[in-house]
Structure formats: structure tokens, C-alpha cells
């Protein structure tokens, strides 16, 4: 339902957008450790692999930018992994990111065959490729788009609070997904935690 509404609204959003100027400031330039050469310049209407047309920017971080795109080779079929729309998300890593390691893990998740219910609660990989310019190579991960965040969902609730039954529901799904990742395929996500060595 959310993606159907998105597809109905996406055309007007994109129609009036022009290519970004190379001199215009980008959001990631506000990062304290921003190094221009580490970020791939992606523009609205760029097409990658003659397949993925960039529609709009979804976000950025220290190691990537994220873009909504249209899969120009999309064909609806009855496959269980198919979506009822042609939209995908491109995560374009910085030149020094660990994108290939992430792709390896996503492939492990994708090609693990199990009856574990948590497998269907974990985001998978659609495609991966590299973009090169004169000096750098940028790894790109393609995934299906997600819906609203839990924080956005909470903000839509009365008094901006989740009911205990909703919290139990979300926790159950989260724990099933983590059980699949940890116990079925041996993947644990770790990152830097402030204050720990």
C-alpha cells in the first residue's frame, strides 16, 4: 500500500528536478570528516548499468549515499521475490567503504536455504556493481526499498506512543530476524560503540 502511494506520487516529485550543479553543496559535505574524492557524484536522471535510473536522494552517511531509482528492466512476474513496482534503492559506497564485505554477507543471506521464519524478515541483495571515475572505484548495492521507519510509525500514533501490543509485535519480528542471522548463518552485526575499545 505504501509503495503504491509512493509510485502515484513519485512522478510529480521527479518531474521538476534538474541535474544538480557540480558546484552546489551536497548534504554529505556537512560531515566533519568529509573528503570530496571519497564520494561518488550521483545526479537525478543518471542511469547505471543501463538499468537503474536515479529518481531522488533518500539519504547519506559517512560511508555512502542512498538513492531511490527505477529499474528500467523491471518486468512483473509471479516470482516470490518480485515486487509489484519497479523501484529499487542504490547504496553508493564511498571509495574507502567496506561495501564488498557487506555484499558478501548479503549474498550469504540471499543464498541460504532454510525453513527459518526469520529469513523473510531480513533485507536481501538484488544486485551489486562498481562505478569507476578517473581516480576511484565505488561499490554499489541494490536492494528493495523499505517502508517507514519505526520512529516515523511511532510519530503517527496517538500521543506519539506505541501500544505495548505493537512493541511486542515488533520485538517478536526483530528477535526472529536476529535468530536467523545469528543461529542459521552465523552473522553478527558489530560496529563502533562510543566509549568502548
N, C-alpha and C positions, 0 to 999 in steps of 0.2 A: 504494500500500500504506500509506504513512504517513498519507495523508488518510483512508483507510478506517478506520484505527485511531483517528484523531482524531475522526471522526464517531461512532464507537462510544463514545468516552469523553466527548464534549462535553456530552451531556445531564446526566449526574450533576454535572459541574462547574458548570453554569449553574443547575441547579435550586435549589440552596441560596443563590444570590447574591441579595441585595436591592439596591435602588437605593442608590447612595451618598448619604450626607448631604451637603448643601451646606456643612456646617461641617467635614466630615472633611478631613484633609490629603491632598493628591494628590501623587503621585511628582514631577511636574514642579515642584512648589513647592520642591523641594530645589535646583533650578538657581540658580546665583548671580545670573543676570540675569532671574529670574522676575518677570513683570509679570502679575498675575491677569487683567486685562481682555484680554490678548492670547490667552489660551487659551479655547477653546470648552468649556463644561461638557457632557460626554457621559456618559451613565449606562447601565448594563446595562439592557436591555429597551427603550431608546429605539428608535424606528423613524424612519428618514429616507427621504423621497421615497415614503412608503407602500410601501417596498420592502426596505430594509436594516435588519434588526433586530440591535442590538448584543448580542453574547454575552459577550465578555470583552476586557479590555485586553491588548494584546500588548507595548506599549512606549511610549516617549516620547523626545523630544529637545528641543532648543532651539527648533525651528520647527514641531513637530507632535506629535500623539498618534496612536497606531496601534491599531486595534480590529478584532477578528475579528467578523464579522457573518454572518447568514444572509440570503440573497437570497430573499425571500418570493415572488418571481415566477419563481423558477428552474423550468425545465422541461427535462428531459433530452432531447437530440436527437442526431442523428448528425453534427452540425457539427464541423469540425476544431478549433474554438476552445473547444468546450464541455468542461466538467469533469464528472466523474462524481459531483459533490456540489454542494450549494448554497452553499458557504462563500465569502466574499469578505473582503477586507481594506479597511477605511476608513482613509485617512491624512487626518486633520483638521488642516489647517494653522493656524498662529497668524494673528491678524489682520494681521500685518505680513510674512507669509512670501511667498515667490515661487512659490506653488502654481500660479498660472495659467501661468507660464513653463514649469514642469515639465509641465503638462498639454499645452501646445503641442508640446513635444518628444516626449512620449509619443504624441500624435496623429500626429506625423510618422513615428515608428517604426511605429505601427499601420497606417498607410495607405500605407507604402512597399511596392511590389510588386516583388520581386526573387527570383532563384533562389539568393541567397547563403545558405549553410547557417547562418551566424551569426544570421540573423533569428529563428530558432526558439530561440535561446539567450538572448534578451533579454525581460525582463518588459514586458508591454504594458498599456494602459489599457482598463478595462472600462467605466467611467463617470466623470463628474465633475460636480459641482454645488456650489452655495453654500448655506451655512447663515447666517442672519442673526439677531442678537438686537437688543436696543434700541440698542446703540451700535456694533456691529462686524459685519463680514462675514467668514466663514471659508470658505476654499476646501477642498473635499473631493475626494480622488482615490480611485477604487475600482479595485482590482486583484485578481487571483487570488492566493491565499496561496502562499507558498513552503514548502519543506521545511526541514530543519535547516540551520544554518549550517555552513560548512566547519570552523570551530573546534569545534562540537559533534560533528561527524563524527569529527574527529581525536581528541577525548576518548573516543570509543567504541572506538578501535583499541587493539590490544595495545601496552602501554608508551606510549600516547597519542601515537604517531608514525604518520605516513603513510608508506606504502611509496613508493619512487621511481616505480614504475609508476602509482600513484594520483596523485602530484604531476604527472607528465607528462600524464595524462588531464585533470586539472582545468585545467592551463595551456593545453592544446590548445583546450578549450572556451572558456576565458576569452579567448584570443587570437582565436578565430573570432568571438566576440561583439564584441570591440573592433574588429576589422577591419570588421565590418558597420556598426557605429556610425560609425567614422571615415571609411571609404572609400566606403561606399554612400550614407549620408545626411548626412555631414558634421557629426556631433555629437561633441563632446568634452566630457567632464565635468571641470570645474575647480572647485576650492574653495580655501578659505584654508589655506595651508600655514604652520605656525608658523615664524617666523624669516625669511620671505621677504616682500618688499614687496607 
